Structures are given as C-alpha cells and as structure tokens.
Amino acid sequence: MATAESSAAPAVRPTVHSGVQPLRAGEGISFFCRKLHSLVGIIPLGAFLLEHLLSNYEALKGPAAYGAQVQFLNSLPLVRLLEWAFIFLPLLFHGLYGLWIWLRGRSNIVYYPWAGNWLYGAQRCTGLIAFAYIGQHVVRQRFMGVSLPEHPYAAFAKVQHELANPWMLAVYIVAMIAICWHFSYGIWLFAAKWGITPGATARKRFGYLCAALGLGLAILGLASIWAFAGKPLAL
C-alpha cells in the first residue's frame, strides 16, 4: 500500500522589520500644526482674552477708569511689537488654520448625535463666529476712527457709540458668549490632547471646571457690555 506525502506547502512566516515606519512629511507637518494650533489657543490668545475681559471690566467704574486702563496698556514697552508677536499673528494662525480644519472635517451630528459630536460642531461654529467678530472688532476699534493709542480717553465713547446700534449690540452679545464657550471648551480639549487629564473620570471632572470658567467669563464680558450700553452716550 503506497503512502502519499502531504502536498501542503509549509506556512510562510511574515517578515517583521525592526523599528517603525517613519511619518510621512504631510503627517508630521499636520501633527505639528495641530499641536501648535492647540497651544496658541491657550498661550498667548487665552491669556490675552483674560486680560481683555479684565480691562473691559474697568468700564464699570466709568469712562475715566476705562481710559486710564487703555492708556496704561498703550504705554507698555514695545507695545506694538507685543501686539503683533503675541496677538495679531497668533490670532491669524489660530483662526485660519482652525478654518482649514473646519473645512476638511465632516460633522457626524446627523448620523451619530452623540454629545462629543455636538461639542465638536459647537466648537467649530463658535470658532468661526469668534474669528469673524474679532477681525471686524480689531479693524473698527484699532485702525478706524479715533486712534486710541493717541487718545486713550476717547475709548469709552468709541465703544459706546458702536453699541448704540442695536444690531452691533446683538453681535457683541452673541460673540461674547461664543468666544467664552470656545475658550473654555478649548481648554478642555487642550488638557485632553496634551495628556493632562488622562482617563474619562479626570476629563469629566475637568469638564465641570471648564464649564464654570466659561460661564464666569461670559458673565464678566456681558457685564462689561452693559457698562457701555447701559449708560447715556458720552460725548
């Protein structure tokens, strides 16, 4: 009786190369830009937002106190260099790159109405509102009309006359709420992306803290708006 040898081919073991495949150039640049985008939103832009809200809060003390604050800020050494290095250029990068991310992203709210998707969508919408508002605000208050660096005590009247328009008042209110939301949720995202809040429990607790921060900043900002809009027009 003849025996037949098995014709099955021996299993070929896959070749495993040592190390990992290097990142492609596009992936490396995207990773760096996203990290920088996240960092710039906190420092320096977040720090500037806090300073701006606190400075505007001086309006509650009256036109003279607000004018003195504007004068103090414009008397800082190298203030124009600081403006461009820590406000205008970071704002342009954060806004334009955020817009690019928003255009490339796809919202899943319709198909997957989870809280994370709603938060993602809200962050993108508030970012767009914030970028549009800040752009027009900088142009109108910094580069049009009375020059505030040379006439700081005219700052209160300049803002007040702009808010005398009901449409602009509505824009200011909506934008203030959007900016405070965007910043507070941006802090939560920053902590999650940079490994500061590892784990679901830490992120949930930190989320409550960020929500309280956003609410407090919104109240501070709205109170400042009321300081301008709730008083008789200054001459």
LOKOL-800454 format. One record per residue (C-alpha): residue number from 1; residue in three letters; y, x, z. Coordinates in Angstrom, 2 decimals, always signed. Layout:
<dodos>
DODO/NUM/ala/Y/X/Z
...
</dodos>
This chain:
<dodos>
DODO/1/met/+0.00/+0.00/+0.00
DODO/2/ala/+3.27/+1.58/-1.10
DODO/3/thr/+6.30/+1.61/+1.14
DODO/4/ala/+9.80/+1.22/-0.27
DODO/5/glu/+12.69/+3.17/+1.09
DODO/6/ser/+15.74/+1.23/+2.03
DODO/7/ser/+18.32/+1.39/-0.73
DODO/8/ala/+21.20/+0.51/+1.53
DODO/9/ala/+23.97/+3.08/+1.29
DODO/10/pro/+24.95/+4.79/+4.53
DODO/11/ala/+28.12/+3.43/+6.15
DODO/12/val/+31.20/+5.42/+5.34
DODO/13/arg/+33.29/+6.17/+8.39
DODO/14/pro/+37.02/+5.78/+7.74
DODO/15/thr/+39.09/+8.91/+7.83
DODO/16/val/+41.60/+8.92/+10.66
DODO/17/his/+44.59/+11.20/+10.23
DODO/18/ser/+46.23/+12.69/+13.24
DODO/19/gly/+49.74/+11.61/+14.12
DODO/20/val/+51.64/+8.57/+12.88
DODO/21/gln/+53.30/+7.84/+9.60
DODO/22/pro/+56.99/+8.74/+9.71
DODO/23/leu/+59.51/+5.97/+9.44
DODO/24/arg/+60.92/+5.28/+6.03
DODO/25/ala/+64.59/+6.06/+5.62
DODO/26/gly/+65.59/+2.39/+5.47
DODO/27/glu/+63.70/+1.52/+8.63
DODO/28/gly/+65.23/+4.42/+10.53
DODO/29/ile/+68.77/+3.51/+9.48
DODO/30/ser/+68.21/-0.16/+10.29
DODO/31/phe/+66.84/+0.69/+13.74
DODO/32/phe/+69.82/+2.95/+14.47
DODO/33/cys/+72.38/+0.43/+13.21
DODO/34/arg/+70.86/-2.42/+15.22
DODO/35/lys/+70.87/-0.32/+18.38
DODO/36/leu/+74.46/+0.75/+17.74
DODO/37/his/+75.45/-2.85/+16.97
DODO/38/ser/+73.97/-3.96/+20.30
DODO/39/leu/+75.63/-1.13/+22.24
DODO/40/val/+79.07/-1.59/+20.66
DODO/41/gly/+79.00/-5.28/+21.59
DODO/42/ile/+78.87/-4.25/+25.26
DODO/43/ile/+80.83/-0.99/+25.20
DODO/44/pro/+83.64/-0.98/+24.19
DODO/45/leu/+84.03/-4.55/+22.92
DODO/46/gly/+82.71/-6.25/+26.04
DODO/47/ala/+84.89/-4.08/+28.24
DODO/48/phe/+87.90/-4.95/+26.08
DODO/49/leu/+87.10/-8.67/+26.35
DODO/50/leu/+87.10/-8.45/+30.15
DODO/51/glu/+90.39/-6.55/+30.13
DODO/52/his/+91.93/-9.01/+27.68
DODO/53/leu/+90.93/-12.04/+29.75
DODO/54/leu/+92.28/-10.47/+32.94
DODO/55/ser/+95.53/-9.52/+31.20
DODO/56/asn/+95.97/-13.02/+29.81
DODO/57/tyr/+95.37/-14.42/+33.29
DODO/58/glu/+98.72/-12.87/+34.21
DODO/59/ala/+100.28/-15.68/+32.17
DODO/60/leu/+99.57/-18.00/+35.10
DODO/61/lys/+102.23/-16.06/+37.02
DODO/62/gly/+104.85/-16.77/+34.35
DODO/63/pro/+106.45/-15.13/+31.28
DODO/64/ala/+107.85/-12.15/+33.21
DODO/65/ala/+104.49/-11.16/+34.70
DODO/66/tyr/+102.77/-11.53/+31.33
DODO/67/gly/+105.47/-9.50/+29.60
DODO/68/ala/+105.12/-6.76/+32.21
DODO/69/gln/+101.37/-6.61/+31.57
DODO/70/val/+101.92/-6.32/+27.81
DODO/71/gln/+104.48/-3.57/+28.42
DODO/72/phe/+102.06/-1.68/+30.68
DODO/73/leu/+99.27/-1.79/+28.10
DODO/74/asn/+101.55/-0.57/+25.33
DODO/75/ser/+102.82/+2.30/+27.49
DODO/76/leu/+99.35/+3.86/+27.90
DODO/77/pro/+98.99/+7.40/+26.46
DODO/78/leu/+97.64/+7.48/+22.89
DODO/79/val/+97.50/+3.69/+22.91
DODO/80/arg/+97.49/+3.38/+19.09
DODO/81/leu/+94.60/+5.84/+18.79
DODO/82/leu/+92.75/+3.98/+21.52
DODO/83/glu/+93.32/+0.69/+19.70
DODO/84/trp/+91.68/+1.92/+16.51
DODO/85/ala/+88.93/+4.01/+18.12
DODO/86/phe/+87.80/+1.51/+20.75
DODO/87/ile/+88.89/-1.91/+19.45
DODO/88/phe/+89.59/-2.28/+15.73
DODO/89/leu/+86.88/-0.01/+14.25
DODO/90/pro/+84.11/-1.11/+16.66
DODO/91/leu/+85.12/-4.73/+16.05
DODO/92/leu/+84.88/-4.30/+12.28
DODO/93/phe/+81.46/-2.65/+12.54
DODO/94/his/+80.07/-5.18/+15.01
DODO/95/gly/+81.43/-8.15/+13.07
DODO/96/leu/+80.48/-7.03/+9.56
DODO/97/tyr/+77.04/-5.73/+10.50
DODO/98/gly/+76.40/-8.88/+12.53
DODO/99/leu/+77.37/-10.93/+9.48
DODO/100/trp/+74.92/-8.90/+7.37
DODO/101/ile/+72.14/-9.56/+9.90
DODO/102/trp/+73.01/-13.26/+9.88
DODO/103/leu/+72.87/-13.47/+6.08
DODO/104/arg/+69.49/-11.68/+5.94
DODO/105/gly/+67.95/-13.69/+8.78
DODO/106/arg/+66.22/-17.05/+8.44
DODO/107/ser/+66.61/-19.78/+11.02
DODO/108/asn/+63.40/-21.46/+12.24
DODO/109/ile/+65.10/-24.23/+14.21
DODO/110/val/+63.93/-26.99/+11.85
DODO/111/tyr/+60.31/-25.86/+11.77
DODO/112/tyr/+59.98/-24.33/+15.24
DODO/113/pro/+62.52/-25.99/+17.56
DODO/114/trp/+61.90/-23.63/+20.46
DODO/115/ala/+64.56/-22.51/+22.91
DODO/116/gly/+64.52/-18.97/+21.52
DODO/117/asn/+65.28/-20.18/+18.01
DODO/118/trp/+68.15/-22.36/+19.24
DODO/119/leu/+69.59/-19.44/+21.18
DODO/120/tyr/+69.25/-17.22/+18.11
DODO/121/gly/+71.06/-19.77/+15.96
DODO/122/ala/+73.78/-20.30/+18.54
DODO/123/gln/+74.33/-16.55/+18.85
DODO/124/arg/+74.82/-16.21/+15.11
DODO/125/cys/+77.16/-19.23/+14.86
DODO/126/thr/+79.29/-18.17/+17.82
DODO/127/gly/+79.46/-14.64/+16.42
DODO/128/leu/+80.80/-15.98/+13.13
DODO/129/ile/+83.37/-18.12/+14.97
DODO/130/ala/+84.38/-15.18/+17.15
DODO/131/phe/+84.78/-12.78/+14.22
DODO/132/ala/+86.91/-15.23/+12.21
DODO/133/tyr/+89.07/-16.13/+15.19
DODO/134/ile/+89.63/-12.57/+16.40
DODO/135/gly/+90.54/-11.48/+12.87
DODO/136/gln/+93.29/-14.06/+12.49
DODO/137/his/+94.41/-13.59/+16.10
DODO/138/val/+94.88/-9.83/+15.68
DODO/139/val/+96.75/-10.27/+12.41
DODO/140/arg/+99.06/-13.01/+13.72
DODO/141/gln/+99.77/-11.56/+17.16
DODO/142/arg/+99.68/-7.84/+16.42
DODO/143/phe/+101.01/-7.48/+12.87
DODO/144/met/+103.07/-10.61/+12.13
DODO/145/gly/+106.32/-11.94/+13.57
DODO/146/val/+107.92/-10.26/+16.57
DODO/147/ser/+106.48/-6.78/+17.20
DODO/148/leu/+105.08/-6.98/+20.72
DODO/149/pro/+104.83/-3.22/+21.31
DODO/150/glu/+108.62/-3.01/+20.87
DODO/151/his/+109.37/-6.40/+22.50
DODO/152/pro/+106.66/-6.98/+25.13
DODO/153/tyr/+108.62/-9.67/+26.99
DODO/154/ala/+108.54/-11.84/+23.86
DODO/155/ala/+104.72/-12.02/+24.10
DODO/156/phe/+104.59/-15.19/+26.21
DODO/157/ala/+106.86/-17.15/+23.87
DODO/158/lys/+104.99/-15.90/+20.79
DODO/159/val/+101.63/-17.13/+22.06
DODO/160/gln/+103.14/-20.33/+23.43
DODO/161/his/+104.74/-21.29/+20.13
DODO/162/glu/+101.44/-20.74/+18.35
DODO/163/leu/+99.64/-23.00/+20.81
DODO/164/ala/+102.30/-25.69/+20.34
DODO/165/asn/+100.36/-26.58/+17.18
DODO/166/pro/+97.54/-28.95/+18.30
DODO/167/trp/+95.20/-27.57/+15.65
DODO/168/met/+95.72/-24.00/+16.84
DODO/169/leu/+95.24/-25.12/+20.42
DODO/170/ala/+91.89/-26.63/+19.44
DODO/171/val/+90.95/-23.43/+17.61
DODO/172/tyr/+91.78/-21.35/+20.69
DODO/173/ile/+89.68/-23.57/+22.97
DODO/174/val/+86.63/-23.62/+20.69
DODO/175/ala/+86.89/-19.89/+20.03
DODO/176/met/+87.23/-19.06/+23.73
DODO/177/ile/+84.04/-20.94/+24.57
DODO/178/ala/+82.22/-19.37/+21.59
DODO/179/ile/+83.31/-15.83/+22.48
DODO/180/cys/+82.28/-16.17/+26.14
DODO/181/trp/+78.89/-17.58/+25.10
DODO/182/his/+78.38/-14.84/+22.52
DODO/183/phe/+79.21/-12.09/+25.00
DODO/184/ser/+77.14/-13.43/+27.91
DODO/185/tyr/+74.05/-14.04/+25.76
DODO/186/gly/+74.69/-10.68/+24.09
DODO/187/ile/+74.39/-9.02/+27.50
DODO/188/trp/+71.03/-10.75/+27.98
DODO/189/leu/+69.84/-9.55/+24.57
DODO/190/phe/+71.10/-6.04/+25.27
DODO/191/ala/+69.16/-5.84/+28.53
DODO/192/ala/+66.00/-7.14/+26.85
DODO/193/lys/+66.23/-4.83/+23.81
DODO/194/trp/+67.02/-1.71/+25.82
DODO/195/gly/+64.22/-2.29/+28.32
DODO/196/ile/+66.49/-3.04/+31.28
DODO/197/thr/+64.77/-6.35/+32.04
DODO/198/pro/+61.03/-5.88/+31.36
DODO/199/gly/+58.92/-8.96/+31.78
DODO/200/ala/+59.53/-12.69/+31.49
DODO/201/thr/+60.46/-13.15/+35.14
DODO/202/ala/+63.17/-10.48/+35.07
DODO/203/arg/+64.60/-11.89/+31.86
DODO/204/lys/+64.63/-15.43/+33.22
DODO/205/arg/+66.47/-14.39/+36.39
DODO/206/phe/+68.90/-12.24/+34.45
DODO/207/gly/+69.49/-15.18/+32.12
DODO/208/tyr/+70.82/-17.24/+35.02
DODO/209/leu/+73.19/-14.40/+35.92
DODO/210/cys/+74.43/-14.14/+32.32
DODO/211/ala/+74.93/-17.91/+32.14
DODO/212/ala/+77.03/-17.80/+35.31
DODO/213/leu/+79.04/-14.90/+33.89
DODO/214/gly/+79.69/-16.76/+30.64
DODO/215/leu/+80.78/-19.88/+32.49
DODO/216/gly/+83.13/-17.88/+34.72
DODO/217/leu/+84.69/-16.08/+31.77
DODO/218/ala/+85.16/-19.35/+29.88
DODO/219/ile/+86.93/-20.89/+32.87
DODO/220/leu/+89.14/-17.81/+33.15
DODO/221/gly/+90.00/-17.94/+29.45
DODO/222/leu/+90.69/-21.67/+29.40
DODO/223/ala/+92.93/-21.33/+32.45
DODO/224/ser/+94.93/-18.70/+30.56
DODO/225/ile/+95.28/-21.02/+27.57
DODO/226/trp/+96.52/-23.76/+29.88
DODO/227/ala/+99.09/-21.31/+31.29
DODO/228/phe/+100.68/-21.10/+27.83
DODO/229/ala/+100.16/-24.66/+26.60
DODO/230/gly/+100.91/-26.47/+29.84
DODO/231/lys/+104.48/-25.20/+30.29
DODO/232/pro/+107.71/-26.06/+28.45
DODO/233/leu/+108.32/-23.94/+25.38
DODO/234/ala/+110.04/-20.65/+26.16
DODO/235/leu/+112.99/-19.67/+24.03
</dodos>
